[in-house]
Amino acid sequence: MIVIMADESAAQKTLAKAKANHMEHVYASENRVGFAGLKDIDEVPFINEQQVVDVITNHPAAMQVSRAFHSTDTVIQTPHSTIGGQNFSLIAGPDAIESAEHVLAMGQAAKAAGATILRGGSYKPRTSPYSFQGLGEQGLIWHRAAADALGMDMMTEIMSPEDVDLVGKYTDIFQIGTRNMQNFSLLKAVGRQNKPVLLKRGMSATVDEFLSAAEYIASEGNRQIILMERGIRSFDQKYLRNTMDVSVIPVLQKLTHLPVLADPSHAAGVSEHVTPIGLAAVAAGAQGLMLEIHNQPAKAWVDGKQALTPDQMTNLFAKASAIHEL
């Protein structure tokens, strides 16, 4: 149940009374108070009904991330980026951190193209247990140094709740990959952090499952959540790694106030298709793009097939920014 109060002050007073009465799962945003699990205002005897404007009982299960609970766009501020709303965010970097020199060079190219967030993986979830799994903390150190040298934000993937403290020492933004979208222990762990979380859609996840995963993060107190469409698994993987669900972008933006970005690199899986897929996502309303880049894709340690060269990235970012301005 979401109760719309007369103003934000009335909402905060109601929240304080709920906490004083030891009620669980009660949240406030703007002039609204959400009572997870409750359906009738009579279950809240202390509420000042003269201050109640409306009661919404038919709302999404993922309450806190819904527009019914928070009507305006969430805008997330990091040291070097503003994500969400009318802003257009550009994220780029190597799939895997390979060396201090390489991540710095890729960061320089990304920043020159307009990116403010330097991505890169030091812990890699791979299909095969025998594939390269990342450099671990050494990669985080090199990644952090490059981001600081360039005045960029650092974003990296986290795979386990046990790694939250370690990764949190270095990164500005936690990334939850597609395989961990429903790793509920991990979602709760990053939900207790005061840092933004970029949550990728699971490769077979429905919209409601995606939003419920975001709700797990919000339920622990962290509403700094960025959603990312990265392609879903379909019946045909002969020509593309995944199918970019362009149609889900406006659907998500209607349902949630959270920023919605797109990752055409993983959707395509083949570099020649990354640009048109990325532009289609922006035309559908994506509030930013994330790209994998490498100066020598054929020699990349991970996923070289889908990596763009710095020049290709620059071309895509320029076109994408122009579409966003339309």
N, C-alpha and C positions, 0 to 999 in steps of 0.2 A: 504494500500500500504506500502510495506517495501522497502526502498531504501538502497542498499549496497554501502557505500562510500569507498574511497580509503584506509582510515585508521580511527582509533578511533578519532583522532583529528578532521578530517573533519566531522565526525558524530556529535561530540559535538558542533562544530561551526554551523552546520545546525540546531541543536536543539535550540541553543541560538537565532538564527535568527527567528525561528518559534515562540519562546516565545516573542521576541521583536515585532513580527507582530500579537501578541495576538491570535495565533492559539491554539485551544484546542485539547486535546487528541493526543499529539505528544510525542513520547518516543524514547530514544536512548539506545542501548546496543551493546557493542563491536564496530564494524564499521558499524552498521546498525541504521537506523532511521525509526520508524514506524509512519505512519500517519493514524490513525483510521478513517475510513469513506471516505478516498480519494482513487481514482483509477487511476489517471493520473498525471504524474510528472509536466505537464503544470499547474496544480493547485498550484504548489509551485514555483512561479516566481523567488524567491530569491536564489534558490539552485544553487550551482556551478556545472554545468553539466560536467565540465572537471574532477570533483572529483567523479562522479557517475560511479560505476562499473556495477551495474545491478539494475533492478527494478522488484520486485516480487509483482504481483497483485493477483495471485492465491494462497492465503495462508489461514490458518484457521481463523475463525472469532475471536477465542480467540488468538489474535495476540501475546501479550507479553509473554504468557506462552508457545508459540510454538518454535520449533527448527528453524523455518524459521527466527525468530527474534533474538534468542539467541542460537547459535549452540552448545555450550559446556555445559556439565552438571553443574547445579547449585549446589554448596556446601554451606551448611548453618552451621555457627559456633555459638555455644552457649557456656556458661561458661564451660561446662563439656563434650560437645559432638560435633562431626563433622558428619553432616548428608548429604548424597548424594555422587555422584561420585562413587569411588571404595570403599567407607566406608560402613560398615555394622552396623546398629544402633539397639540396643536392648532396648526396653521400657517395663517396667512391674510395676505392683502395684495392689492394690485392686480396684474393680469397684467403690465402694463408700468408702469415708473416714469414718471410724467408731469410731476411738479414736486416741489420740496421740501415745499411746503405740503400737497400731496395725499397723498404717502406718509406724512407725519407724521399726518395726520388719519385715514387708514386704519389706521395702526399703533395709534393711540389707541383706535379702535373694536375692533380685534382683541384688544388687551391687555385691554380691559374685558370682553370675552367669554370670556377665559381663555386666549387664545393666548400662547405664549412665543416663537414664531418668526415673524418678519416676512418674508414672501416678496415678490418683485417682480423683474421682468425689465428689465435694461438692455441685454442682447444677445438679440435675439429671432429664433429660426429661423422663418421664415414660408414658407408654400407658394409665394407669389408673390414674385419678387425686387423688385417695385415696392411692396410693402407696407411699413409702418413697421417698421424693424429695431431700434429701441431707441436710447436716448440715449448709450450707451457709458459712458465713465468718469464723465461728469457725473451720470448716473443712479446709479452706484455711490456717489458722494460723498453725494448726497442720501439714498440708502437707508441708508448707514452712519450718517449723522448722526441720522436718525429712530430707528433701532434703539438707538443709544447714549442718546438723550434719553429713551427709554421703558424702558430696561433689558430689551431683547429681543435675541434672536439674529437675525442677518441670514442669509438664504438667497437665492441667486441662481443663475441658469443660466449655465453656461459652455459655449461651443460649439467651442472650438479649443484644442489644446495650447499654442499661442502666447500664449493669454490667461491661462494659469494663474497666472503671477506677478502680473499686474495685478489680476485678480479676487481672488486670494488675499490681496492687501493689504487688502481691504475685508471680504470675507465670512467668516462663521463656518462656513457649510456650503455646499459646492459642490452644485449640482443638475445632473444629467445628464438631458436631456430624452429623450423617446421616440425622436426621430429620430437621436439620437446613442448609443443604447444599445449599438450595435455599432461605434462609432468607437473602434477598439482603441488607436490612438495617444493619444486623449484619456483613455481608461480607464487606460492605463498612466501618463499624466502625473499624474492626480489620485491614482493609487495611490502615487506618490512623495511626496505631501503628508501632513502631519500634521494634517489636518482632516477631519471627517466628510464623506461623500459620499452624497447622496440620489440613487439610481438609479431612474429610471422604466422600467417595462417597455415595450419596443418595441411599437408598435401591432399587429404581426403576429408577435410573438415567442412561441415555445413556452416552457414552464417551464424546460426544460433550457438553452435559449439565454439566458434571463434570468439564471439562476444562473451560467452560464459567463461572462457579462459581468461579474457581481459578482466572479467568481474572477480575472478580469484585474486588477481593482483590488487584490484581496488579494495577488495574486502579487508585486506590487511593494512590499508591506510595510504597506499601509493596510487594516486590518480594520474601520475605523469606517464601515460601509456600512449604509445604510437602503434597503430595497426599497419601491417604491411601485407599486401597481396603479392604472392610470389609464384602463382601458378598452381593449379591443382592437377592431380593425376587423372587422366582419362583413358579411354580404351585404345587410343592411338599414340604410341610414343616412338613411332618410326622416324619422324622428321623433327620433332621437337621433344625436349626433355619433359615439359609439362604444358598445360594449356592455361594461358593467362586469362583469368576470369575478369575481363574488363567490366562486365555488367555488374559485378559485385561492388565496384567502387562507389557509384551513386547510391546503391542500396545501403551500403554501410553508412554513407554520409547522411542519409535520411534517418537511420536508426540510432546513430551514436554521435556524440559530440567530439569524439577522439579524432586526432589527425589520421588520415588514411594515405599511405604512401605505397609505391609499387617497386618491385624488384624484377625488371625484365631479364636480367642475366640468368636467374634460375628458371624463369618461365621458359625461356628459349632453349637454353642449353647449347646453343650454337651461335657464335658471335654475329654471323651475318643477319640473323633475325632479331637481335637485341634492339636495334634502333627502331624499326617500325613498331615493335611491340611496346617499347617504352613510350613512343609518341602517342600510340593509341590509348595507353593508360592515362597519360596527361590530358588528352582530349576528353576522356571520360570523367576527369575531375581530380585525379591523383594530386595530392598536395606536395609531392616530392618524388624523387627517384633515387634508387641505390644501384650502383654499378660495380661490377668487378673489372679491374683493369690490370694490365701487365704489359711491360715494354717488349717482352718476348713471350707471347702466349704459348708458343710451342714448347717452351722450356719451363713453364709454370709448374710448380710442385703439385698444385691442385686445380682441377677444372679449367685448364687452359683453353679448352674448346669454346667456352662461353665468355672468355675475357676479351674486352675491347682494348685496343691500343690507346695510349693517351690522346692521339689525334682523333680517333673515332669517338672517344668519350667527349672531347671538346665539341665536336660537331653535333653529337646528340644533345648535350646539355644546352647548346645555343638554340637548337630547334625547339627543344622542350620548353625552355624559358619563354620563347616567343609564343608558343601555343598557350601557355599558362596566362599570358598577358591579354589574350583575346577576350 
